[in-house]
Amino acid sequence: MPFRKRHAHKPVVAIIFPLVVLAGCATGTTDPQFGSLTDIPFSLERIQNQSQDGLSVQLAIPSDDEVSDLFGVSLAESGVQPIWLQIENTSDVHYWILPIAIDPDYYTADEVGLISTYDLSDEDGARVADALRQNALPFFLGAGSVHEGYVYASHVRGGRFVDLLFSAPGFGVRMRFTVLLPTQGFDYEYSDLRQRYQRVKDLPDLTFEETRLKIRDMPCCTTTEDGEGEGDPLNIVLVGSGEDVISALTASGWAFTEAISVDSIRRMIGAAIAEQEMLTAPVSALYLFGRKQDLALQRGRNNISQRNHMRLWLAPYRCNGQPVWVGQVSRDIGVKVTPKSPTLTTHIIDPNLDEARQYVLQALLYKEAVRWFALAQGVGAAGLDAPRTNLMGDPYFTDGNRMVVGVSREPVPPWEAVNLEWNESSDPILEGKGENAEVRQGKR
């Protein structure tokens, strides 16, 4: 299906279908039913708005407690997360919304009613089921109509990327949203990133060349809190606003990590014993710029022992007006017991460290979120025959480069992402054309 922009038609008279639970609550940009923003580091508000081609969309994800208050039953315990939408179609075109783009495993209202009311009386179960039906979003959006309601998606903690896809005869409309949820359990809620990010425009603004030199001259690796030792190498750099970086990563399947607590460690150990997934498992603290990571994300698998995980720090400078996020990414391939970890367990990293940074690039390219990319020297090479080790004693080898990615807000096809050709990788897939190319082109 081709996707192109159309000019919005003049508004026609809207027909409003209020819902039983949220009647009259969704006409503005703030909603007192949806909680505080104080713990969220970026301007990824609880209620977000986008407009395109005659469609105006408001989207919010209520907290688990808010959902329980709305429906009188905990949907989170049944693995369900309602996503609220208000959609105004001011065009003369009929649209269909494709809920499968939001979540391939979305639930119907009756399915949610069945799995969430098994322990209720028949009367209470029927009441909840009726409320779920009444509040379900209709998927047909007729010309000149306004609809609001919920899509019942699979439950996700911490934050969520929502891909909205609308279909009309001969064309379609796509909108992307990323929503952070204050949960009082994720590590970003316990950092001072929010205050630091508010001052990001005061940081020195560097050119591409100045940024490359800064990246090259950074220390090779993370450290312990006291600045000692060499932890995992700093091998990834993302350039873009916090909102755009988080949106791109969550769209690529990365999830936020929980803070280390008695509860999160208990659930992590339980998942490891049962060989189950925990897609938001805690990540230990490593240090750069005199502080632990500002953000930690992971892309988990169906076994907690296996995941890709990444730590990010807001750098003390910008690149062409955009914030710079310096990070460490590695692929976890197992778990071991060690007295060096405060949790007495730690993940074992894949020794092929360069594959992990390549994975980040591939994931962002696949989601059309890369404007440009390059490799910068800085980690320092370590061969397969003479690997280095991190703080946990895990060996790794690398060509010594850092992957630098300019994150795009607007979709960019992978073949249109620009390779700045700073350095060459020794990986089987060449990620650049080498420094000699820059010399030949007079870039240095």
C-alpha positions, 0 to 999 in steps of 0.5 A: 500500500503506498503511503503519501500525504494528502491535503486535509479537507475542510472540517465537516460536522463531527458526530461525537460518541462519548464513552461510558467511563471517559465521557467528557474527559478527552477533549483537552491536552491534559487529563486529571485521570492520567497521572503525574509527569514529574518522574518522566525525564523527557517531554513524552507526555501522558497524552500526546497529539498528532495530526495528519491528512484530516486525522487528529489523534490523541493517545494516552496509556493509563497506569495499571491503577488507573485502569483498575479504577476505570474498569473495576478489575486489574487488567495488568494481572491478565497481561492486558494494557488498554491504550486510549485513543481519541480520533477525529476524522475531519476529512471526507475520506473513510479510514480504517485503523489497523490494530495489528500495527499497534500490537499483533497480539491485541485482545478483543473486548470479550476476550479481555472480559473472559480472562479478567473476570474468572474469579468474579460473580456472574453479575460483576463479570457481566458488568465488567465485560459490558464496560470493556465492550462499550469502551472498545475503539471502533476500527472504522472511522467514517468521514466527519466522525470522532471516536474515542476508546481503547485498544486492548494491547499486551501489557508492557511496563515502563514505556511503549512505542505505539505504531498507528496505521490508517488505511483508506482507498489507495493510500494510508496514514502512519503516526508513531507515538512513544509514551513513558509511564511513571511506575516507581520501579524503573531506573530512569526514575531514580536518576537526575536525568530530568534536571540535567536534560532541562539544561541540554541547550546550555551545553557547547555545540560542536561540529561533526569534526569536533564531535568525532575528535571528542568521541575518539578521545573519550576513555575506552571503557566504563568504570566503577563508582570510584573511577577505577578499573575498565568495565565494558567498552564505550562502543555506541554514540547516539545523536538526537533529542531524548524524545527521538532517541527513546522513540527510535529505540522503543520502536526497535524493540528496546525496553527500559530496565527496572531499578535494582531492588529486592522485588526486581532481584527476586523476580529476576532470580525466579525468571533465571531458575525457570528459564523464563523471560524478564524483558525489563530485568535490572542492569547493574550500574557502570560509570562515566562522566563521574556518574552511573548511566542515565538510561539503561535499555535492553532487548530481551529474549524468551530467556532472561539469560539472553539479551542485548543491553545498553547503558547511555549517558548524556554527554557534556556537549552537543553535535550540530545542536543535537544532544549526544548520548554516549553508551555501552552495548553488549550482547548477554549470552549467559548468567554466572554467579560472582562475588563481584556483583552486588546481586551475586549474579551477572550476565556473561557477554558475547566476546564479539563486542562489535556485533552488538553495536552493529545490532543497534545500527541494524535495528534502527535502520530497520525502523527507518530511524537513521539519518546518518552513521559512522565509525569513530576510533576510541575503544582500542583494538583487541584481537581474538588471540589477545582479548581484553576483559571487563570488570566481571572477567569476561573476555572480549575482542573488538576492532576498537571503533565506536558506532555513531548514529544520527537518529532521525525523527522522520522515517528514512529508508535504510538505503538513504541513511548517509555513511559519513565514512570516518573509519573502517570496521574489521567485521565481515560486514564493512560498515565504512570505507575507511579513513583513507576515503576521507583523506582522498575526499579532502575531509581531513 
